[in-house]
Structure formats: C-alpha cells, structure tokens
Amino acid sequence: MLKDILGPQALETIADAGAAASPRFDREVFVAAASDGLDALSIMERVRHIADALRPALPADYDAALDVITVMVPRLTHGFQAVAVTEYVARYGLDDFDRSMDALAALTRFGTAEFAIRPFLALDTDRALATMIRWTDSDDEHVRRLASEGGRPRLPWAARVPALKADPTRAAPILEALKADSAIYVRKSVANHLNDIAKDRPDWLLDRLADWSQVDPRTGWIIRHALRTLIKQGEPRALALIGVGHGAAVTVRNFVVEPAVVRLGERIAIAAAIASNSPESQPLVVDYRVHYARAGGKSAAKVFKWKTFDLAGGEAVALRINQTIRDFTTRRHHPGRHNVELIVNGQTVGASGFELLAD
C-alpha cells in the first residue's frame, strides 16, 4: 500500500539521518513518537504525524531545528521521507516566513515542498507569491517547478488555499514566466496548473492562451496539455487553439464494444473504423465517453483520451483500445448498462455499450 512508503523502515531511516545530522537530535524520542498510532494513518496523515514527531526530537529553537532539518533531508532515501521531514517547516515555521520559504526552496529537490508551501500561501498569499515569482528565475528546475506546483488551485492531496479558491488566477505571472521553460518537469506543472484553472475559469484560460504564441514548441506543448479538460468537453475554442475544427467530415463504421457482457475484472475492447469524407487532410481528436451505471438507475460519465492524428483525404483508419473494468479508490463500478460514446473533434459520432454483471 502507498502509505507503507512511510512505514517503520522509513522511520528508522529518518531517525538515522537526524542522528547523523546533529547530536542534538533525539533518535529514541522521535521513533517512539512517530511509531505511536502510525498504522491507522493514510499517507498524508503520516506526513503530518512524522513532522509532529520531529518536534520533541529537535532543538526547541526553530532556527536551530531548521539547521538540523536542512542537513537531515539530503541523507534520506525516498522522496516521501523528505516530504514528511519538510512538512516540519510548514507546521512550525510560519512565524519565520522568509527563512522558511528559503528552506522550502532548498529542500524541494529532495522531495517536493509543494504541500509544505500551502500554509504560507494561506497565511499571506501576496507575500508567498512574490517569493515564488522570484523562484521562476532559479537555475534549479525543482525550484521553478515549486513556483508553479505549489500554487495550483486544485493541487491533489493538498489543503485548499482560500485566496486561490476564490481566484484561481492569482499565480498567473508565475505561469507567464514559465510558459516556455526548458524543463519538461516544469512544463508539466504549468500545464497542470492551467488545467486546474480551466475547471473554474474556462473563459479566462481560453483568453489567456489565445494570446500565447505557439512558435516555441515548448509553449505549444503546454497549451495542448493545459486544454485537455476543455478538449474532452468538446469546447470549440479549445479545439481551435490546437488547430482542430469542431466536428469533422467523417463516417464511422462498426463502432463496437466487445464483449457485450462482462464481469468486474474482465477486459473490454472498443473498436471503430473512421473514414474521411473530405478530399483534404483533417486533424482529428478521437475520445470515448463511458457512462458508468450508478445506483438508482443514474449514471456518471467520464471521457477517456484515445488518439490524436491527421486523417488524409479519402482515407480510413481502424482504431482499437482495451480497458479493464476494475474498481479504483476514485471509481467503484455498479452492475447495469454502461453506454459508450465515440467522440470526434468534440462531437458524438457513434454509440455502443456493455452490460456489467453483478458478482
């Protein structure tokens, strides 16, 4: 399980790093405090629990404790260990804002500080963002990524920042500064940040990206990935920004889902033949939407990416993709009819489905 990344062996590693970093680190006190109640906690609860267990093991003075932390973290063996130790800064360093922010920038390369920065953004959003915009000039791609990732409005697993929830565009200057970053690690964060904004302020995002030049392929890559939610929704302006028309001159043959009846854990195959009705080449974005059966006869739809390609004039292409029907923590399946739609350039052009049997 994911939470086992921060299990007993990780506590020993953290304890060893603390003891090696300073004779003032109380190894036994840390292990006892961190082990107490650990089994019942999720991965992010363990992050916070370990950070709190560091408190009695470190010097009482925050400056002295931070000195030990900065020596400890490079000695750790897993990024999540570093996330847990860095969380100490978030929980006990808010009163020393500037030094703590500097520490997060220094520590993020060992295990992301994107979670630890959230309390600083919540405490003083303007002050934190002003520091983060300066980070966009850093030679370290990890620090540049933190400038974007830490300010994401919908950062997974992280606490929401009230100011960013109210206005998810607050970090726009950071995204502008990083829109052609040389590191794919940073560009992925910028695209994810923009995709977060798309869920709350789609018009703002479309207006902003329309002003970005795609001459630089790095910026073009960010734009395409930032628009993925809106493209799945068939938003015409989003499709236009990646050079795709809303709808396509095509005929769909033999859109099928096989087998027609499955049980949980079995695999379905989705297939379609798409033929061009145009003499000219057409860029196509092909997705499919599954309407998952829910209790009480309701359904919930999810769009899956399939393929993006150019279809030559008068040509046809056969597509096929497999998907295993299994439960996730974010999706549990219910028996019943699951309708499946084929979507080409934002428009539904085919329909099929399958029946999921009860166990």
C-alpha positions in Angstrom: 0.0 0.0 0.0 1.1 3.6 -0.7 1.1 4.5 2.9 3.8 1.9 3.6 6.3 4.1 2.0 6.3 5.9 5.3 6.3 2.7 7.4 8.6 1.6 10.2 11.7 1.3 8.0 11.2 4.9 6.8 11.1 6.0 10.5 14.4 4.3 11.1 15.9 6.0 8.1 14.7 9.4 9.2 15.9 8.7 12.7 19.4 7.7 11.4 19.5 10.9 9.2 18.7 13.0 12.2 21.2 11.4 14.5 23.9 11.8 11.8 23.0 15.4 11.2 23.3 16.5 14.8 24.0 15.2 18.3 21.1 17.4 19.4 18.6 15.1 17.6 17.0 12.6 20.0 16.6 9.5 17.9 14.7 7.4 20.5 12.2 10.2 21.2 11.5 10.6 17.5 11.0 6.9 16.8 8.7 6.5 19.8 6.5 9.5 18.9 6.4 8.7 15.2 5.5 5.0 15.7 2.6 5.7 18.1 -0.6 5.4 16.1 1.1 5.2 12.7 -0.7 2.0 11.4 -4.1 3.7 11.3 -3.0 6.7 9.2 -3.1 7.4 5.5 0.0 8.5 3.6 -0.6 12.3 4.0 -1.7 11.8 7.6 1.6 10.0 8.1 3.4 13.0 6.6 1.9 15.3 9.2 2.3 12.8 12.0 6.1 12.4 11.3 6.5 16.2 11.2 4.9 16.5 14.6 7.1 13.6 15.9 10.2 15.6 14.9 9.2 18.5 17.3 10.3 16.9 20.6 13.4 15.3 19.0 14.8 18.6 17.6 16.1 21.6 19.4 13.3 23.8 20.8 14.6 26.9 19.0 13.2 26.9 15.4 16.4 28.3 13.8 18.5 25.5 15.4 15.9 22.9 14.4 15.8 24.2 10.8 19.6 23.9 10.7 19.3 20.2 11.6 16.4 19.6 9.1 18.4 21.0 6.2 21.3 18.6 7.0 18.9 15.7 7.5 16.9 15.8 4.3 19.8 15.1 1.8 20.5 12.0 3.8 17.1 10.4 3.2 16.5 7.6 0.8 13.0 8.3 -0.6 11.2 11.5 -1.8 8.2 10.9 0.6 10.6 10.7 3.6 11.8 14.2 2.5 8.2 15.4 2.1 7.5 14.3 5.7 10.5 16.0 7.2 10.0 19.1 5.1 6.5 19.3 6.5 8.1 20.3 9.8 8.7 23.7 8.2 5.0 24.1 7.3 3.9 23.2 10.8 6.4 25.1 12.9 7.9 27.8 10.6 5.1 30.2 9.8 6.4 32.8 12.3 9.7 32.9 10.4 8.2 33.4 7.0 11.2 34.4 4.8 13.7 31.8 6.2 11.1 29.1 6.0 10.4 29.9 2.4 14.1 29.9 1.6 14.3 26.5 3.3 11.5 25.1 1.2 13.2 26.2 -2.0 16.4 24.5 -0.8 14.7 21.2 0.3 12.3 20.8 -2.7 14.8 19.0 -4.8 15.0 16.1 -2.4 11.2 15.6 -2.1 8.7 18.1 -3.3 7.8 21.0 -1.0 4.5 21.6 -2.8 2.5 20.5 0.2 4.6 22.4 2.8 4.2 25.7 1.0 0.4 25.7 1.2 0.2 27.1 4.8 2.4 30.0 3.7 0.2 30.8 0.8 -2.9 30.7 3.1 -1.2 32.9 5.7 -0.1 35.6 3.3 -0.9 34.9 -0.3 0.7 38.0 -1.8 3.9 37.6 0.1 4.3 34.0 -0.8 3.5 34.6 -4.5 6.0 37.4 -4.6 8.7 35.0 -3.4 7.6 32.3 -5.8 7.7 34.6 -8.8 11.4 35.2 -7.9 11.9 31.5 -8.0 11.0 31.4 -11.7 14.5 32.7 -12.4 16.2 29.9 -10.5 18.8 27.7 -12.2 17.2 24.7 -10.4 14.3 23.2 -12.2 12.9 21.8 -8.9 12.6 25.4 -7.5 11.0 26.6 -10.7 8.5 23.7 -10.6 7.7 24.5 -7.0 6.8 28.1 -8.0 4.1 26.6 -10.3 3.1 23.4 -8.5 2.8 24.9 -5.0 0.3 27.5 -6.2 -2.0 25.1 -8.1 -5.6 25.9 -7.2 -6.6 22.2 -7.1 -3.3 20.6 -6.1 -4.1 16.9 -5.4 -3.7 15.7 -1.7 -3.1 19.3 -0.6 -5.1 21.7 1.5 -7.1 24.3 -0.5 -5.8 27.9 -0.2 -8.8 30.2 0.3 -7.4 33.0 -1.8 -6.6 30.7 -4.7 -10.0 29.0 -4.4 -11.7 32.5 -4.6 -9.4 33.5 -7.6 -7.5 30.6 -9.2 -5.7 33.0 -11.5 -3.7 34.7 -8.7 -0.5 32.9 -9.8 -0.8 34.0 -13.5 2.5 35.9 -13.5 4.3 32.8 -12.5 2.8 30.8 -15.3 3.7 33.5 -17.8 7.3 33.4 -16.6 7.4 29.6 -17.1 5.4 29.2 -20.3 8.5 28.2 -22.3 10.6 26.6 -19.6 13.4 24.4 -20.8 12.5 21.5 -18.4 9.6 19.2 -19.1 9.3 18.7 -15.3 8.4 22.4 -15.1 6.2 22.5 -18.2 4.1 19.6 -16.9 3.4 21.5 -13.7 2.5 24.7 -15.7 0.1 22.7 -17.9 -1.5 21.0 -14.8 -1.8 24.4 -13.1 -3.6 25.8 -16.1 -5.8 22.8 -16.4 -6.8 23.4 -12.7 -7.9 26.9 -13.7 -9.8 25.5 -16.7 -12.2 23.8 -14.3 -13.2 27.1 -12.7 -12.4 29.9 -15.1 -12.5 28.4 -18.6 -13.1 31.7 -20.4 -10.1 33.3 -18.6 -7.9 30.4 -19.6 -9.0 30.4 -23.3 -8.5 34.2 -23.5 -5.0 33.9 -21.9 -3.8 31.0 -24.1 -5.1 32.7 -27.2 -2.5 35.4 -26.6 0.3 32.9 -26.2 2.5 32.3 -29.3 3.0 28.7 -30.2 6.1 29.4 -32.3 8.1 28.0 -29.4 7.2 24.2 -29.3 7.6 24.2 -25.5 4.8 26.7 -25.2 2.7 24.8 -27.7 3.2 21.6 -25.6 1.9 23.4 -22.5 -1.1 24.8 -24.3 -2.2 21.4 -25.6 -1.9 19.7 -22.2 -3.5 22.6 -20.4 -6.6 22.4 -22.6 -7.1 18.6 -22.1 -10.2 19.0 -19.9 -11.8 21.5 -22.2 -11.0 19.4 -25.2 -12.6 16.4 -23.6 -15.7 18.6 -23.1 -15.6 19.4 -26.9 -15.1 23.1 -26.2 -14.8 24.7 -29.7 -12.4 27.4 -28.7 -10.1 24.9 -27.1 -10.1 22.7 -30.2 -9.4 25.8 -32.3 -6.3 26.6 -30.2 -4.8 23.3 -31.1 -5.7 23.7 -34.8 -8.7 21.3 -34.8 -12.2 22.2 -36.0 -15.3 21.5 -34.0 -16.7 18.4 -35.8 -15.1 16.5 -38.7 -16.2 15.3 -42.2 -16.0 11.6 -41.4 -18.2 8.5 -41.4 -17.9 6.0 -38.6 -18.4 2.3 -39.3 -18.5 -0.6 -36.8 -18.2 1.2 -33.5 -18.5 -1.7 -31.1 -17.7 -2.7 -27.5 -16.8 -6.3 -27.1 -17.8 -8.5 -25.3 -21.3 -7.1 -24.8 -21.5 -8.6 -21.3 -18.6 -8.6 -18.7 -17.9 -9.0 -15.0 -15.7 -6.9 -12.8 -12.0 -7.5 -13.5 -12.6 -8.5 -17.1 -11.5 -6.5 -20.2 -13.4 -4.8 -22.9 -12.2 -3.9 -26.4 -13.5 -0.7 -28.0 -13.1 -0.5 -31.8 -14.1 1.8 -34.6 -13.4 2.4 -38.3 -13.3 6.1 -39.2 -13.4 7.1 -42.9 -12.8 10.6 -44.3 -15.5 12.3 -46.3 -13.1 15.1 -47.3 -10.5 15.4 -50.1 -8.3 17.3 -47.6 -6.3 16.1 -44.6 -8.1 16.6 -41.3 -6.7 16.8 -37.8 -8.8 14.5 -35.6 -9.1 14.3 -31.8 -10.7 11.0 -31.0 -12.0 10.3 -27.5 -14.6 8.0 -25.9 -17.1 8.6 -23.1 -18.2 5.9 -20.7 -21.5 6.4 -18.9 -20.9 4.4 -15.7 -24.0 2.9 -14.2 -24.8 4.1 -10.7 -27.3 3.1 -8.0 -30.9 4.0 -8.6 -30.6 4.0 -12.4 -28.4 7.0 -12.6 -25.1 7.3 -14.5 -21.8 9.2 -14.3 -19.8 10.0 -17.4 -16.1 10.0 -17.9 -14.2 10.9 -21.1 -11.0 9.0 -22.0 -8.4 10.1 -24.4 -8.0 7.8 -27.4 -5.9 9.2 -30.3 -5.0 12.5 -31.9 -3.8 12.3 -35.6 -4.2 13.6 -39.1 -6.5 11.7 -41.4 -5.6 12.0 -45.0 -8.3 13.0 -47.5 -10.4 10.0 -48.6 -8.5 7.6 -46.2 -9.9 5.4 -43.4 -8.3 4.2 -40.2 -9.2 1.4 -37.8 -8.8 2.1 -34.1 -8.9 -0.3 -31.2 -8.3 0.1 -27.5 -8.6 -2.2 -24.5 -9.8 -1.3 -21.0 -10.1 -3.4 -17.9 -13.2 -2.9 -15.8 -11.9 -2.7 -12.3 -12.5 -0.7 -9.1 -10.3 2.2 -8.0 -10.4 4.3 -4.9 -11.9 7.1 -7.1 -14.3 4.8 -9.0 -16.4 1.9 -7.9 -18.5 0.0 -10.5 -22.1 -0.9 -10.3 -23.9 -3.6 -12.3 -26.0 -2.4 -15.2 -25.8 -0.9 -18.7 -22.8 1.2 -19.4 -23.2 3.3 -22.6 -20.2 4.3 -24.5 -20.0 7.2 -27.0 -17.4 7.8 -29.7 -16.3 11.5 -29.9 -14.5 13.0 -32.8 -13.5 16.7 -32.6 -15.9 17.4 -29.8 -18.9 15.7 -31.4 -20.6 12.4 -30.6 -20.5 10.3 -33.8 -21.1 6.8 -32.5 -22.8 4.9 -29.7 -22.4 1.4 -28.2 -22.1 -0.1 -24.7 -21.8 -3.1 -22.5 -23.6 -4.8 -19.6 -21.7 -5.2 -16.3 -23.0 -8.2 -14.3 -23.1 -8.4 -10.6 -20.6 -10.7 -8.9 
